[in-house]
Amino acid sequence: MRAIYVDKNIPRVLLTKAITPFWPGFVWTPLSAARAAELADPPLPGPRWLRVKNQQCGICASDLSLLFVHADPSVAPAALPGLSRFWLGHETVSVVTEIGPAVTRFRVGDCVMMDTHFAGANCETLEIEPKCRYCAEGDYHFCINKSEPGPRGQGGGFGDSFVTHESAVYPVPSTLTQDEAVLAEPISIATHAVLRFPPKPGDKVLVIGAGIIGLLTTMVVRAFVPEAEITVLARYPHQQALAEKLGANHILKHADYSEVARLAGGKYFTAVLNKGVVIGGFDVVYDCVANPETTNHALRWTRAGGTVEMVGSHMAPMPKVDLTPVWYHQVNLVGTYGHGMNEWNGLRKHTYEWVFDQFRQGKFDIGGLITHRFPLRDYKEAIRVATSKAKDKSIKVEFVHES
C-alpha cells in the first residue's frame, strides 16, 4: 500500500511547524513528521470492513494544513484524543476490491467516495450500540465515543488504496462522471454550510475568498437560492472569472470598506486609528478563509442582526479579533464543519444526497474547477502547485491514480 501520512511525533511535528514556513521542502526530509511510503497491505480488521482502490483524489486545504502543521497545539480540538497517524487525502473516488463477510452495503466493483473515514472512528465504525446522540442523528463528526478502543481505518486518498468500515464510505451514483464524483465531497462542505444558514430570496450575500470552497459556496448559493444577490471577494483574476461564471453578481477585488458599503447598500464610517465599520452591510457573509483578518472584516461588513458563518477553518487562536459587532450590532457569528445531515424545505437527508440532486438537475457546473492533474508519483510537484494559487493559477489539484 502506497500512502502519504503524517505521524503525531511531537518533536518532528514542532520541527516541521517551525521550519516549513521558510523551507517548505523540509516536509519531505527524514526529520519531518510526514512520510511518503510503501507499506504492507493491512488485513481487513473485521467482517464489516472493506478495501478500496483509489482512482482519483483532490488535494484539500485540510490535507495541506496537516502536512505543513498549520495548527496551533493550544486550540480546543488539539486537547481531544486523536489518531497517532493521519492518512492524507479524503476527496476520493475509489472502487471496492475486497469485502468482509458481513458487508451489506457494497459489492466488489462498486464505486464509492469517502464519507467519515478521514474524520476517524465513530459509533458506526466501532459498532457501538446504543449510538451516541450525534451518531443517532447521522452527525458522525461529533461522535462522543470516537476515542473508544477498536479498529481504525488505514490509508487515504494520497495513496493507491485504503481499508475502511463499510459505513465510512458512500456509494457514488452511476449518473455522475468521475470528476463530478471527486468534487462531490468539497461541494458537500459548501452545501452543508449554506443549508445550515441559508440566505433568504433577495438577501445580499458576501462570499469571502475564492479558493475552491469559496467558489463552490457561490455555486451552491446560486443553485439553492437563485434570487440572492451574491458578491465574492476574489484576489486573483482567474478566481474572479470563475466566481462570475458560478453565479456572482459582483466581484470585490480588495477589502475596500467604501466599496463594501456601496455593494451592500449601507454606509461606511471610519475614524482615526480605526479601519471603520459598515452600517447596513450584507445579510449573510460566508467567510471561506476565516483567519483573523477576514473575520474582522466579516463582522464589520454584516448588517445588524445579520449572520457571519465561518466556513474556512483557522486552526490557531485569534486574539486580535474584534468581537464588539457580535453584541453591538447583534451579528450572529456561527461555524460549520464538514458535512453530515442537512434540512431544506422540510426534508432532511445526507449532504451528499443534496449534492447529487443538484447534479441531476443540472444546477452544478464544475467546468474549469479542476485545473491540474498529477500521477501520485509526482506528489511533490502536485502539492507545490496546490499551494501556489497565484503563479500556477490553481483551483483544484487532483491525483489521478495509475491503473
C-alpha positions in Angstrom: 0.0 0.0 0.0 1.4 3.4 -1.1 0.5 6.2 1.2 1.3 9.7 2.3 0.7 10.3 6.0 1.7 12.4 9.0 2.7 10.8 12.3 1.9 12.5 15.6 5.5 12.6 16.6 5.6 15.7 18.8 9.3 16.7 18.2 9.0 16.2 14.5 5.7 18.0 14.4 7.1 21.0 16.2 10.2 21.0 13.9 8.1 20.8 10.8 5.9 23.6 12.0 8.9 25.8 12.8 10.9 25.2 9.5 8.3 24.7 6.7 7.3 28.5 6.6 10.8 29.2 5.5 11.6 26.0 3.7 8.5 24.1 2.5 10.7 21.2 1.1 11.6 20.3 4.7 8.3 18.4 4.9 9.9 15.7 2.6 13.0 15.2 4.7 13.6 12.4 7.2 13.3 14.8 10.1 9.8 15.9 9.3 6.5 14.4 10.6 5.4 13.4 7.1 6.2 10.3 5.1 5.5 9.0 1.6 6.0 5.3 2.0 5.3 1.8 0.7 3.6 -0.2 3.4 2.3 -3.8 3.7 -1.4 -4.1 2.8 -3.3 -4.2 6.1 -5.8 -7.1 6.6 -9.5 -6.3 7.0 -9.9 -5.9 10.8 -13.5 -7.1 10.9 -16.3 -8.7 9.0 -17.9 -5.3 8.1 -14.7 -3.8 6.7 -13.6 -3.5 3.1 -10.7 -2.5 0.9 -10.9 0.0 -2.0 -8.6 1.0 -4.8 -8.3 4.7 -5.5 -9.0 6.2 -8.9 -8.8 10.0 -8.2 -8.3 12.3 -5.2 -8.3 16.0 -4.7 -5.8 17.9 -2.6 -7.6 19.8 0.1 -6.5 22.7 2.3 -7.1 20.4 5.3 -4.6 17.9 3.9 -2.1 20.7 3.4 -2.7 22.0 6.9 -1.9 18.6 8.4 1.1 18.2 6.1 2.7 21.6 7.0 1.4 21.6 10.6 -0.5 24.8 10.4 -2.5 24.0 13.6 -1.6 25.6 16.9 -1.3 23.0 19.8 -3.3 25.3 22.1 -6.6 25.2 20.1 -9.5 23.4 21.7 -9.7 20.4 19.2 -6.0 19.6 20.0 -7.0 18.6 23.5 -9.1 15.7 22.2 -7.6 12.2 22.0 -6.9 11.5 18.4 -5.1 9.3 15.9 -1.4 8.8 16.1 -1.2 8.8 12.3 -3.1 11.0 9.8 -3.7 9.4 6.4 -3.9 12.3 3.9 -6.5 12.5 1.1 -10.3 12.4 1.6 -11.7 13.8 -1.7 -11.7 10.3 -3.3 -13.3 8.2 -5.9 -12.5 4.6 -5.4 -13.5 1.1 -6.4 -14.3 -1.7 -3.9 -11.8 -4.6 -4.3 -12.4 -6.7 -1.2 -15.3 -7.0 1.3 -15.7 -8.7 4.6 -18.3 -11.5 5.1 -20.8 -9.2 6.9 -20.6 -6.3 4.5 -24.1 -5.5 3.2 -23.8 -2.0 1.6 -21.4 -2.8 -1.2 -20.1 -5.4 -3.6 -16.7 -5.8 -5.2 -16.6 -3.4 -8.2 -18.8 -0.7 -6.6 -17.7 2.9 -7.0 -17.5 4.8 -3.6 -16.4 8.1 -2.2 -15.1 8.8 1.3 -17.6 9.8 3.9 -16.4 9.6 7.6 -13.2 7.7 7.1 -11.0 10.8 7.2 -12.6 12.0 10.4 -11.7 8.8 12.4 -13.8 6.5 14.4 -17.5 6.8 15.4 -20.2 4.7 16.9 -20.9 3.2 13.5 -17.4 2.2 12.7 -16.8 0.9 16.2 -20.2 -0.9 16.1 -21.3 0.6 19.4 -24.9 0.2 20.5 -26.7 2.3 21.5 -25.2 5.1 19.5 -24.4 8.4 21.0 -26.9 11.2 20.3 -24.8 12.6 17.4 -24.3 9.3 15.6 -28.0 8.5 16.1 -28.8 11.7 14.2 -26.3 11.0 11.5 -23.8 13.7 12.5 -20.8 11.3 13.0 -18.2 14.1 13.1 -19.3 14.9 16.6 -19.3 11.4 18.0 -18.8 11.2 21.7 -17.2 7.7 21.6 -14.6 8.3 18.9 -11.7 7.7 21.3 -13.1 4.3 22.5 -10.9 1.3 21.6 -11.5 -0.6 18.4 -10.2 -0.9 14.8 -9.3 2.2 12.8 -9.2 2.7 9.0 -5.8 2.7 7.4 -4.7 4.6 4.3 -6.2 7.5 2.4 -6.6 9.2 -0.9 -3.0 10.2 -1.2 -2.2 6.5 -1.9 -3.3 3.6 -4.0 -5.8 2.1 -1.6 -7.2 2.1 1.9 -9.1 -0.1 4.3 -12.2 1.2 5.9 -15.5 0.3 7.6 -18.4 -0.1 5.2 -20.2 2.8 6.9 -17.3 5.2 6.3 -17.7 5.3 2.5 -20.7 6.3 0.4 -22.0 4.9 -2.9 -21.4 7.1 -6.0 -24.4 7.3 -8.3 -23.8 5.9 -11.8 -25.1 9.2 -13.2 -22.0 11.1 -12.0 -18.8 11.5 -14.0 -15.6 10.8 -12.2 -14.8 14.5 -12.0 -18.3 15.2 -10.6 -17.8 12.4 -8.0 -14.4 13.6 -6.9 -15.7 17.1 -6.4 -18.9 16.0 -4.6 -17.0 15.9 -1.3 -15.8 19.6 -1.4 -19.1 20.6 -2.8 -20.8 19.0 0.2 -18.7 21.2 2.5 -20.1 24.3 0.8 -23.6 22.7 0.7 -23.6 21.9 4.4 -22.6 25.5 5.2 -25.2 27.1 3.0 -28.0 24.8 4.1 -27.2 25.3 7.8 -27.6 29.1 7.4 -29.2 29.8 4.1 -29.9 33.3 2.8 -33.5 34.4 2.0 -34.5 35.3 -1.5 -33.3 38.8 -2.3 -30.7 38.8 0.5 -27.4 40.4 -0.2 -24.7 37.7 0.3 -21.0 38.1 0.6 -18.6 35.2 0.0 -15.1 35.9 1.3 -12.4 34.0 -0.5 -12.4 32.4 -4.0 -10.4 29.3 -3.4 -12.2 26.1 -4.2 -14.6 26.3 -1.2 -15.4 30.0 -1.8 -16.2 29.3 -5.4 -18.3 26.2 -4.5 -20.2 28.2 -1.9 -21.0 30.7 -4.6 -22.3 27.9 -6.8 -24.3 26.4 -4.0 -26.0 29.7 -3.0 -26.9 30.3 -6.6 -28.4 26.8 -7.0 -30.5 26.8 -3.8 -31.4 30.5 -3.6 -31.2 31.8 -7.1 -32.8 35.1 -6.1 -29.9 36.0 -3.8 -27.5 38.9 -4.8 -24.0 37.5 -4.4 -20.8 39.4 -4.0 -17.5 37.5 -4.0 -14.2 38.8 -2.6 -11.7 37.3 -5.0 -8.0 38.1 -5.1 -6.8 36.7 -8.4 -8.1 37.3 -11.9 -8.6 33.6 -12.6 -10.6 33.3 -9.4 -12.7 36.4 -10.3 -13.6 34.9 -13.7 -14.7 31.6 -12.2 -16.7 33.4 -9.5 -18.7 35.2 -12.1 -19.2 32.0 -14.1 -20.5 30.3 -11.0 -23.1 33.0 -10.2 -21.5 36.0 -8.6 -23.3 39.3 -9.3 -20.4 41.4 -8.1 -16.7 40.9 -7.6 -14.9 42.7 -4.8 -11.2 42.7 -5.6 -9.9 44.2 -2.4 -11.0 44.7 1.2 -12.4 48.1 0.3 -14.8 49.3 3.0 -16.4 52.0 0.9 -17.0 49.5 -2.0 -18.5 47.0 0.5 -20.9 49.7 1.7 -21.9 50.5 -1.9 -22.5 46.9 -2.8 -24.4 46.1 0.4 -26.4 49.3 0.3 -25.0 50.5 3.6 -23.0 53.4 5.0 -19.2 53.4 5.8 -17.9 55.2 8.9 -14.3 55.5 9.9 -12.2 57.3 12.5 -8.6 57.9 13.5 -6.9 54.6 14.4 -9.9 52.7 13.3 -10.5 51.0 9.9 -14.2 51.6 10.3 -17.4 49.8 10.0 -20.2 49.4 7.5 -23.7 50.1 8.9 -26.4 48.2 6.9 -24.0 45.7 5.4 -24.6 42.2 4.0 -27.4 40.0 5.2 -25.2 36.8 5.2 -21.4 36.5 5.0 -19.8 33.2 4.3 -16.2 33.6 5.4 -14.4 30.8 3.4 -11.0 31.9 4.7 -11.8 32.6 8.4 -8.4 33.9 9.5 -8.1 36.9 11.9 -8.1 39.5 9.1 -11.2 38.1 7.2 -13.1 37.5 10.5 -12.6 41.1 11.5 -13.7 42.3 8.1 -16.8 40.0 8.0 -18.1 41.2 11.4 -17.8 44.8 10.3 -19.4 44.2 6.9 -22.5 42.5 8.2 -25.8 44.3 8.9 -27.2 44.4 12.4 -28.9 41.1 13.1 -27.1 39.5 10.1 -25.0 36.3 10.1 -21.3 35.6 9.6 -20.6 31.9 9.0 -17.1 30.7 9.4 -16.8 28.2 6.6 -13.0 28.2 6.4 -11.0 26.6 9.3 -8.2 28.5 11.0 -6.5 26.1 13.5 -5.0 28.8 15.7 -6.3 31.2 18.3 -7.4 34.7 17.1 -6.5 37.1 19.9 -6.9 40.3 17.9 -10.4 39.7 16.5 -12.8 42.5 17.4 -16.0 40.8 18.6 -17.8 44.0 19.5 -20.2 43.7 16.5 -21.5 40.5 18.0 -23.1 42.4 20.8 -23.2 46.0 19.5 -24.9 45.0 16.2 -26.2 41.6 17.3 -24.3 39.9 14.5 -24.6 36.2 14.6 -21.1 34.6 14.4 -21.6 30.9 13.7 -19.5 28.0 12.4 -19.7 24.9 10.2 -17.7 21.8 9.9 -17.5 19.0 7.2 -20.8 17.5 6.0 -23.5 15.4 7.6 -27.2 15.8 7.6 -29.0 18.8 6.2 -32.6 20.0 6.1 -34.1 22.0 3.2 -37.7 22.8 2.6 -38.7 20.4 5.4 -36.7 17.4 4.1 -33.7 16.1 6.0 -31.1 13.9 4.4 -27.3 13.4 4.0 -25.5 16.3 2.5 -24.2 14.1 -0.4 -27.8 13.4 -1.4 -28.5 17.2 -1.8 -25.3 17.4 -3.9 -26.4 14.5 -6.1 -29.8 16.1 -6.5 -28.3 19.3 -7.8 -26.1 17.5 -10.3 -29.2 15.6 -11.6 -31.0 18.9 -12.1 -28.0 20.4 -13.9 -27.5 23.2 -11.4 -23.8 22.5 -10.7 -21.3 23.4 -13.4 -17.9 22.2 -12.5 -16.2 23.2 -15.7 -12.8 24.8 -15.1 -12.6 23.9 -11.4 -10.1 21.1 -11.8 -7.0 22.9 -13.1 -4.2 20.4 -12.6 -3.9 16.6 -12.6 -0.9 14.6 -11.4 0.0 10.9 -11.0 0.8 10.0 -7.4 4.5 9.6 -8.2 4.6 13.4 -8.8 3.2 14.2 -5.4 5.9 16.8 -4.5 5.0 18.9 -7.6 1.3 18.4 -7.1 1.4 19.8 -3.6 3.7 22.6 -4.7 1.1 23.6 -7.3 -1.7 23.3 -4.9 -0.1 25.8 -2.6 0.8 28.2 -5.5 -2.6 29.8 -6.4 -1.2 32.9 -8.0 1.8 31.6 -10.0 0.1 28.4 -11.3 -3.5 29.7 -11.3 -4.5 26.5 -9.4 -8.1 26.0 -8.2 -8.4 22.2 -7.6 -5.4 19.9 -8.0 -6.1 16.2 -8.4 -4.1 13.0 -8.1 -5.2 10.6 -10.9 -4.0 7.2 -9.9 -2.4 4.8 -12.3 -4.2 1.6 -13.1 
